[in-house]
Amino acid sequence: MHRPFAKLALGLAFALVAGTSHAAEPTKGNPKLQSIESLAFGPEGLLLIADGKGAQIVAVHTDDTTPIQWSKLQQAEIKQLIGSQLNAKTIDFVRLVVNPASNRGYLAVKADGKETILTIDGAGKIATFDLTNVKHVRYPLSADGKATPIRITDLTYADGRALFATVAKEGAKIYTVDLRQDGVTPGWVNAETYHVGHGKWETSSPIRTVIPYVEGGKTYLVGAFTCTPIVKYSLDDVKVGGGKVKGTSVVELGTGNTPQDMFAYAKEGKNYILMNQMRNNGKPAAGYPTAYWTAKVEQGILAETEAVNEKAPWRIKGKGNAPVSNRATMVPEFANVVAMDRLGDDRALVIQTDEKAGFRLAVLPLP
């Protein structure tokens, strides 16, 4: 999935983590996850695992902090390789993330329906990440530890907190869990969003992928929805006991698509967001040469205050709003990317399909 934060050396405005000591000492053992719905990395190899069925976030101390080099830039037939290694007939990708402390890839998969985390090193070696005896801290999503199981759609990290989006009966929710404190009830809000492609305010549409963003000293959560508006939400409104937050929609990338992964990066002095999408029916349509496609968006569009919500621009002409021209464009080199995360300052680790059930792991230069 997405890189949850960016280095200050890149000059990005996205949140950078600092000071993350836990009030609780990690427990060593098996966290006994009931599900693996998303992954994200904090600092110093801290792996966050979203366990919606278990109504918890688990922070695992991987001790994976020694940087590695990538010499293997392609690995064909990645599904078959994983299936053979796990002795599984079906492999479904859940989330791909890169540990920024080591540049090692971490891939959550469902192997014959069983959720597993794998690691991928720079030589293309794939290994199972053993969770039976790891240092970890559990963060229940309720004070009494009896929260109702939920579906967590994505997870990220900023300012010592886990930020994540969920789908519940009441609609889309945003949660924040302070990882620096023990026994603190998470904050949450119901998210209300102007769905640009639908032309109306909505509360039920799920946020599919998220990253943090800092503007004017305030931290926001940036999310993307099916059909695919990019929206930011102020985290000042996320409080214990719930509430509601109205998002600010800044751009519409194209209806009929579902976001997959998103991360921020810098190139040639400019800051961007890269996001890959899937056509909702899994098939190409007019204007979409492949079922999976990737958009590059200028980060500055998040700071817009006038052309937002009902006036938000479209990547292409739509419903009377002017297109954003070169501020949001397709990236042909990232066609057919089904999963990705940033690898260092100028590359991405991706899983790419040939649209014929073939998949490869690849390292691609950032556009």
BASE-858956 format. One record per residue (C-alpha): residue in one letter; residue number from 1; y negated, z negated, x negated. Coordinates in steps of 0.2 Angstrom, whole numbers. Each point is the difference from the previous one (the first is absolute). Example, Ala and Ser with C-alpha at 12.3 -4.5 7.8 and 13.67 -1.06 7.14 Angstrom:
# BASE-858956
+--------+-----+-------+-------+-------+
| residu | num | north |    up |  east |
+--------+-----+-------+-------+-------+
|      a |   1 |    22 |   -39 |   -62 |
|      s |   2 |   -17 |     3 |    -6 |
+--------+-----+-------+-------+-------+
***
This chain:
# BASE-858956
+--------+-----+-------+-------+-------+
| residu | num | north |    up |  east |
+--------+-----+-------+-------+-------+
|      m |   1 |     0 |     0 |     0 |
|      h |   2 |   -17 |    -3 |    -6 |
|      r |   3 |    -8 |    -9 |   -14 |
|      p |   4 |    -7 |   -16 |     7 |
|      f |   5 |   -14 |    -1 |   -12 |
|      a |   6 |    -9 |     9 |   -14 |
|      k |   7 |    -6 |    -4 |   -18 |
|      l |   8 |   -18 |    -4 |    -3 |
|      a |   9 |     1 |    12 |   -14 |
|      l |  10 |     1 |    14 |    13 |
|      g |  11 |   -17 |    -6 |     8 |
|      l |  12 |     8 |    -1 |    17 |
|      a |  13 |    -7 |   -11 |    14 |
|      f |  14 |    18 |    -4 |     6 |
|      a |  15 |     4 |   -18 |    -1 |
|      l |  16 |     7 |    -7 |   -17 |
|      v |  17 |    10 |   -16 |    -1 |
|      a |  18 |    -5 |   -15 |    -9 |
|      g |  19 |     7 |   -18 |    -2 |
|      t |  20 |    16 |     0 |    10 |
|      s |  21 |     8 |   -16 |    -5 |
|      h |  22 |    11 |    -7 |    15 |
|      a |  23 |    -1 |   -17 |     7 |
|      a |  24 |    18 |     0 |     3 |
|      e |  25 |    13 |     1 |   -15 |
|      p |  26 |    12 |    15 |     2 |
|      t |  27 |    17 |    -4 |     6 |
|      k |  28 |    14 |     8 |   -10 |
|      g |  29 |    14 |     8 |    11 |
|      n |  30 |     3 |    13 |    14 |
|      p |  31 |   -15 |     2 |    12 |
|      k |  32 |    13 |     6 |    13 |
|      l |  33 |   -11 |    14 |     7 |
|      q |  34 |     4 |     6 |    17 |
|      s |  35 |    -9 |    16 |    -3 |
|      i |  36 |   -10 |    10 |   -13 |
|      e |  37 |   -14 |    10 |     9 |
|      s |  38 |   -12 |     2 |   -13 |
|      l |  39 |    -4 |    -4 |   -19 |
|      a |  40 |   -16 |    -3 |   -10 |
|      f |  41 |    -5 |    -7 |   -17 |
|      g |  42 |   -12 |   -14 |    -4 |
|      p |  43 |    -4 |    -4 |   -18 |
|      e |  44 |    12 |    -4 |   -14 |
|      g |  45 |    15 |     8 |     8 |
|      l |  46 |    -1 |   -10 |    16 |
|      l |  47 |    10 |    10 |    13 |
|      l |  48 |    -5 |    -3 |    19 |
|      i |  49 |    14 |     4 |    12 |
|      a |  50 |    -4 |     2 |    19 |
|      d |  51 |    14 |    -8 |    10 |
|      g |  52 |    -5 |     3 |    18 |
|      k |  53 |    17 |    -5 |     8 |
|      g |  54 |    -1 |   -16 |   -10 |
|      a |  55 |   -19 |    -2 |     5 |
|      q |  56 |    -5 |    -3 |   -18 |
|      i |  57 |    -7 |     7 |   -16 |
|      v |  58 |    10 |    -4 |   -16 |
|      a |  59 |    -9 |     1 |   -17 |
|      v |  60 |    13 |     3 |   -14 |
|      h |  61 |    -4 |    -4 |   -18 |
|      t |  62 |     8 |    15 |    -9 |
|      d |  63 |    -5 |    -4 |   -18 |
|      d |  64 |    -1 |    18 |    -2 |
|      t |  65 |   -16 |     1 |   -10 |
|      t |  66 |     4 |    10 |   -16 |
|      p |  67 |    -7 |    18 |     2 |
|      i |  68 |    12 |    15 |    -1 |
|      q |  69 |    -3 |    18 |    -4 |
|      w |  70 |     6 |    14 |    11 |
|      s |  71 |     9 |    14 |    -9 |
|      k |  72 |    11 |     6 |    15 |
|      l |  73 |   -13 |     9 |    11 |
|      q |  74 |    13 |     7 |    13 |
|      q |  75 |    16 |    -6 |     7 |
|      a |  76 |     9 |    12 |    12 |
|      e |  77 |    11 |    -5 |    15 |
|      i |  78 |    -7 |   -17 |     0 |
|      k |  79 |     9 |    -4 |    17 |
|      q |  80 |    17 |     5 |    -6 |
|      l |  81 |    -3 |   -10 |   -16 |
|      i |  82 |    -4 |   -16 |     9 |
|      g |  83 |    14 |     3 |    13 |
|      s |  84 |    12 |     2 |   -14 |
|      q |  85 |    -6 |   -16 |    -9 |
|      l |  86 |     0 |   -10 |    16 |
|      n |  87 |    16 |     8 |     7 |
|      a |  88 |   -10 |     4 |    16 |
|      k |  89 |     1 |    16 |    11 |
|      t |  90 |   -18 |    -1 |     7 |
|      i |  91 |   -15 |    -4 |   -10 |
|      d |  92 |   -17 |    -3 |     9 |
|      f |  93 |   -16 |    -3 |   -10 |
|      v |  94 |   -10 |   -15 |     6 |
|      r |  95 |   -14 |    -2 |   -13 |
|      l |  96 |    -4 |     5 |   -18 |
|      v |  97 |   -12 |   -11 |   -11 |
|      v |  98 |    -4 |    -1 |   -18 |
|      n |  99 |    -2 |   -17 |    -9 |
|      p | 100 |   -17 |     2 |    -9 |
|      a | 101 |     5 |   -13 |   -13 |
|      s | 102 |    15 |    10 |    -6 |
|      n | 103 |    -1 |    18 |     8 |
|      r | 104 |    17 |    -2 |     6 |
|      g | 105 |     4 |     7 |    17 |
|      y | 106 |     7 |   -11 |    14 |
|      l | 107 |     8 |     9 |    15 |
|      a | 108 |     6 |    -8 |    16 |
|      v | 109 |    14 |    10 |     9 |
|      k | 110 |    12 |    -1 |    14 |
|      a | 111 |    17 |     4 |    -6 |
|      d | 112 |    12 |     2 |    15 |
|      g | 113 |   -12 |   -11 |     9 |
|      k | 114 |    -1 |   -14 |   -13 |
|      e | 115 |   -17 |    -3 |    -8 |
|      t | 116 |     0 |    -1 |   -19 |
|      i | 117 |   -14 |     1 |   -13 |
|      l | 118 |     3 |    11 |   -16 |
|      t | 119 |    -9 |     1 |   -16 |
|      i | 120 |    -4 |    16 |    -9 |
|      d | 121 |    -5 |     1 |   -19 |
|      g | 122 |    -9 |    13 |   -10 |
|      a | 123 |    17 |     8 |    -5 |
|      g | 124 |     5 |     2 |    18 |
|      k | 125 |    12 |   -14 |     0 |
|      i | 126 |     3 |    -8 |    17 |
|      a | 127 |     6 |   -17 |     2 |
|      t | 128 |     2 |   -13 |    15 |
|      f | 129 |   -13 |   -13 |     0 |
|      d | 130 |    11 |   -16 |     2 |
|      l | 131 |    -8 |   -12 |    13 |
|      t | 132 |    14 |   -13 |    -1 |
|      n | 133 |    -8 |   -11 |   -13 |
|      v | 134 |   -19 |     3 |    -1 |
|      k | 135 |   -15 |   -10 |    -2 |
|      h | 136 |    -9 |     1 |    17 |
|      v | 137 |   -12 |    -8 |    13 |
|      r | 138 |     2 |     3 |    18 |
|      y | 139 |   -15 |     1 |    12 |
|      p | 140 |     5 |    -2 |    18 |
|      l | 141 |   -11 |     9 |    13 |
|      s | 142 |    -2 |   -16 |    10 |
|      a | 143 |    -4 |   -19 |    -4 |
|      d | 144 |    17 |    -6 |     7 |
|      g | 145 |    10 |    15 |    -8 |
|      k | 146 |     5 |     5 |    18 |
|      a | 147 |   -10 |    16 |     1 |
|      t | 148 |     7 |    14 |    11 |
|      p | 149 |     7 |    15 |   -10 |
|      i | 150 |   -12 |    14 |    -2 |
|      r | 151 |     0 |    17 |    -8 |
|      i | 152 |   -11 |     1 |   -15 |
|      t | 153 |    -6 |    18 |    -3 |
|      d | 154 |    -8 |    -2 |   -17 |
|      l | 155 |    -6 |   -13 |   -13 |
|      t | 156 |   -13 |    -2 |   -14 |
|      y | 157 |    -8 |   -13 |   -11 |
|      a | 158 |   -18 |    -5 |    -3 |
|      d | 159 |    -9 |   -15 |    -6 |
|      g | 160 |    15 |   -11 |    -1 |
|      r | 161 |     6 |     5 |    18 |
|      a | 162 |    13 |    10 |     8 |
|      l | 163 |    -7 |    12 |    13 |
|      f | 164 |    11 |     9 |    12 |
|      a | 165 |     0 |     9 |    16 |
|      t | 166 |    13 |    -3 |    14 |
|      v | 167 |     5 |     7 |    17 |
|      a | 168 |     2 |   -13 |    14 |
|      k | 169 |     1 |     0 |    19 |
|      e | 170 |   -19 |    -4 |     0 |
|      g | 171 |    -3 |    16 |   -10 |
|      a | 172 |    -5 |     2 |   -19 |
|      k | 173 |    -4 |   -16 |   -10 |
|      i | 174 |    -6 |    -3 |   -17 |
|      y | 175 |     6 |   -16 |    -9 |
|      t | 176 |    -6 |    -8 |   -16 |
|      v | 177 |    10 |   -13 |   -10 |
|      d | 178 |    -8 |   -10 |   -14 |
|      l | 179 |    13 |     0 |   -14 |
|      r | 180 |   -10 |   -13 |   -10 |
|      q | 181 |     3 |   -14 |    13 |
|      d | 182 |    16 |    -7 |     7 |
|      g | 183 |     3 |    -4 |    18 |
|      v | 184 |   -15 |     9 |     7 |
|      t | 185 |     1 |     9 |    17 |
|      p | 186 |    -3 |    18 |    -2 |
|      g | 187 |   -16 |     8 |     7 |
|      w | 188 |     1 |    15 |    12 |
|      v | 189 |    -9 |    11 |    12 |
|      n | 190 |     3 |    13 |    13 |
|      a | 191 |    -7 |    16 |    -7 |
|      e | 192 |   -10 |    12 |    12 |
|      t | 193 |    -3 |    17 |    -7 |
|      y | 194 |    -9 |    16 |     5 |
|      h | 195 |    14 |    13 |    -1 |
|      v | 196 |   -10 |    15 |    -5 |
|      g | 197 |    13 |    13 |     5 |
|      h | 198 |     3 |    -8 |    17 |
|      g | 199 |   -18 |    -3 |     3 |
|      k | 200 |     1 |   -18 |     6 |
|      w | 201 |     1 |   -18 |    -5 |
|      e | 202 |    18 |    -6 |    -2 |
|      t | 203 |     9 |   -17 |    -4 |
|      s | 204 |    18 |     6 |     1 |
|      s | 205 |     1 |    13 |   -14 |
|      p | 206 |     9 |    -7 |   -16 |
|      i | 207 |    -9 |     0 |   -17 |
|      r | 208 |    12 |    10 |   -11 |
|      t | 209 |    -6 |    -3 |   -18 |
|      v | 210 |   -13 |   -12 |    -7 |
|      i | 211 |   -11 |    -3 |   -16 |
|      p | 212 |   -14 |   -13 |    -3 |
|      y | 213 |   -18 |     6 |    -3 |
|      v | 214 |   -15 |   -10 |    -5 |
|      e | 215 |   -18 |     5 |     5 |
|      g | 216 |   -16 |   -10 |    -2 |
|      g | 217 |    10 |   -16 |    -5 |
|      k | 218 |    11 |     1 |    16 |
|      t | 219 |    19 |     4 |     0 |
|      y | 220 |     7 |    12 |    12 |
|      l | 221 |    17 |     6 |     5 |
|      v | 222 |     1 |    19 |     0 |
|      g | 223 |    13 |     7 |    11 |
|      a | 224 |     6 |    17 |     6 |
|      f | 225 |     8 |     4 |    17 |
|      t | 226 |    11 |    13 |     8 |
|      c | 227 |   -10 |    15 |     4 |
|      t | 228 |    -9 |    -5 |   -14 |
|      p | 229 |   -17 |    -9 |     0 |
|      i | 230 |    -4 |   -11 |   -15 |
|      v | 231 |    -8 |   -16 |     5 |
|      k | 232 |    -7 |   -16 |    -8 |
|      y | 233 |     0 |   -18 |     7 |
|      s | 234 |   -10 |   -14 |    -6 |
|      l | 235 |    12 |   -15 |    -6 |
|      d | 236 |   -14 |   -12 |     4 |
|      d | 237 |     6 |     1 |    18 |
|      v | 238 |    18 |    -5 |    -4 |
|      k | 239 |     2 |   -18 |     4 |
|      v | 240 |    14 |   -13 |     5 |
|      g | 241 |     3 |     1 |    18 |
|      g | 242 |    -3 |    18 |     3 |
|      g | 243 |   -15 |    10 |     7 |
|      k | 244 |    -5 |    18 |    -1 |
|      v | 245 |    -7 |    12 |   -12 |
|      k | 246 |    -8 |    17 |     3 |
|      g | 247 |     4 |    13 |   -13 |
|      t | 248 |   -12 |    13 |    -7 |
|      s | 249 |     8 |    18 |     0 |
|      v | 250 |    -7 |    10 |   -14 |
|      v | 251 |    10 |    16 |     0 |
|      e | 252 |    13 |    10 |    10 |
|      l | 253 |    13 |     9 |   -11 |
|      g | 254 |     9 |     9 |    13 |
|      t | 255 |     9 |    -4 |    17 |
|      g | 256 |    19 |     1 |     1 |
|      n | 257 |     3 |    -9 |   -17 |
|      t | 258 |     7 |   -17 |    -5 |
|      p | 259 |    -7 |    -8 |   -16 |
|      q | 260 |    13 |    -5 |   -13 |
|      d | 261 |    -8 |    -7 |   -16 |
|      m | 262 |   -18 |    -2 |    -6 |
|      f | 263 |    -8 |    -6 |   -17 |
|      a | 264 |   -17 |     1 |    -9 |
|      y | 265 |    -4 |     8 |   -16 |
|      a | 266 |   -14 |     7 |   -11 |
|      k | 267 |    -1 |    17 |    -9 |
|      e | 268 |   -15 |     7 |    -9 |
|      g | 269 |   -11 |   -14 |     5 |
|      k | 270 |     3 |     2 |    19 |
|      n | 271 |    11 |   -12 |    11 |
|      y | 272 |    13 |     7 |    12 |
|      i | 273 |    13 |    -5 |    13 |
|      l | 274 |    16 |     9 |    -1 |
|      m | 275 |    11 |     0 |    16 |
|      n | 276 |    16 |     9 |     5 |
|      q | 277 |     5 |     4 |    18 |
|      m | 278 |    14 |     6 |    10 |
|      r | 279 |    -1 |    12 |    15 |
|      n | 280 |     5 |   -10 |    15 |
|      n | 281 |    14 |    12 |     4 |
|      g | 282 |     5 |     2 |   -18 |
|      k | 283 |    -4 |    18 |     0 |
|      p | 284 |   -14 |    10 |    -7 |
|      a | 285 |   -13 |     7 |    13 |
|      a | 286 |   -16 |    11 |    -1 |
|      g | 287 |   -10 |    -5 |   -14 |
|      y | 288 |    14 |   -11 |    -8 |
|      p | 289 |    11 |    10 |   -12 |
|      t | 290 |    12 |   -15 |    -2 |
|      a | 291 |     6 |   -14 |    11 |
|      y | 292 |    -6 |   -12 |   -13 |
|      w | 293 |   -17 |     2 |    -7 |
|      t | 294 |   -13 |   -10 |    -9 |
|      a | 295 |   -19 |    -2 |     2 |
|      k | 296 |   -13 |    -5 |   -14 |
|      v | 297 |   -15 |    -9 |     8 |
|      e | 298 |   -16 |    -5 |    -9 |
|      q | 299 |    -1 |   -19 |     0 |
|      g | 300 |   -19 |     1 |     3 |
|      i | 301 |     4 |     5 |    18 |
|      l | 302 |     5 |   -19 |     4 |
|      a | 303 |   -18 |    -5 |    -3 |
|      e | 304 |    -6 |    11 |    14 |
|      t | 305 |    -9 |    -9 |    14 |
|      e | 306 |    -7 |    14 |    11 |
|      a | 307 |    13 |    13 |     2 |
|      v | 308 |    14 |   -12 |     5 |
|      n | 309 |    11 |    -3 |    16 |
|      e | 310 |    -5 |    12 |    13 |
|      k | 311 |   -10 |    10 |   -13 |
|      a | 312 |    13 |    -1 |   -14 |
|      p | 313 |     3 |    17 |    -8 |
|      w | 314 |    16 |     9 |    -1 |
|      r | 315 |     9 |     8 |   -15 |
|      i | 316 |     0 |    16 |    11 |
|      k | 317 |   -11 |     4 |    15 |
|      g | 318 |     5 |   -10 |    15 |
|      k | 319 |    -8 |    -5 |    16 |
|      g | 320 |   -18 |     5 |    -5 |
|      n | 321 |    -1 |   -11 |   -15 |
|      a | 322 |    -4 |     9 |   -16 |
|      p | 323 |    14 |     1 |   -13 |
|      v | 324 |    -2 |   -10 |   -16 |
|      s | 325 |     2 |    16 |   -11 |
|      n | 326 |     5 |    -5 |   -18 |
|      r | 327 |    -1 |   -19 |     3 |
|      a | 328 |    18 |     0 |     7 |
|      t | 329 |    12 |    14 |    -5 |
|      m | 330 |    18 |     5 |    -1 |
|      v | 331 |     9 |    -2 |   -17 |
|      p | 332 |    12 |    14 |    -2 |
|      e | 333 |     8 |    -8 |   -16 |
|      f | 334 |     5 |   -15 |    11 |
|      a | 335 |     8 |    11 |    14 |
|      n | 336 |    17 |    -8 |     6 |
|      v | 337 |    -4 |   -17 |    -7 |
|      v | 338 |    10 |   -12 |    11 |
|      a | 339 |    -5 |   -16 |   -10 |
|      m | 340 |   -12 |    -4 |   -15 |
|      d | 341 |    -9 |   -13 |    -9 |
|      r | 342 |   -13 |     1 |   -15 |
|      l | 343 |     8 |    -1 |   -17 |
|      g | 344 |   -13 |    -5 |   -13 |
|      d | 345 |   -18 |     7 |     1 |
|      d | 346 |     4 |    19 |     1 |
|      r | 347 |    18 |     3 |     8 |
|      a | 348 |    10 |    -4 |    15 |
|      l | 349 |    18 |    -4 |     2 |
|      v | 350 |     7 |    10 |    15 |
|      i | 351 |    15 |     5 |    10 |
|      q | 352 |    -1 |    18 |     5 |
|      t | 353 |    11 |    10 |    12 |
|      d | 354 |     4 |    19 |     0 |
|      e | 355 |     1 |    -1 |    19 |
|      k | 356 |    19 |     4 |    -1 |
|      a | 357 |     6 |   -18 |    -2 |
|      g | 358 |    -3 |     0 |   -19 |
|      f | 359 |   -11 |   -13 |    -8 |
|      r | 360 |    -6 |    -3 |   -17 |
|      l | 361 |    -9 |   -14 |    -9 |
|      a | 362 |   -15 |     7 |   -10 |
|      v | 363 |   -15 |    -5 |   -10 |
|      l | 364 |   -16 |    10 |     5 |
|      p | 365 |   -17 |     0 |    -7 |
|      l | 366 |   -13 |    -6 |    13 |
|      p | 367 |   -11 |    14 |     7 |
+--------+-----+-------+-------+-------+
***
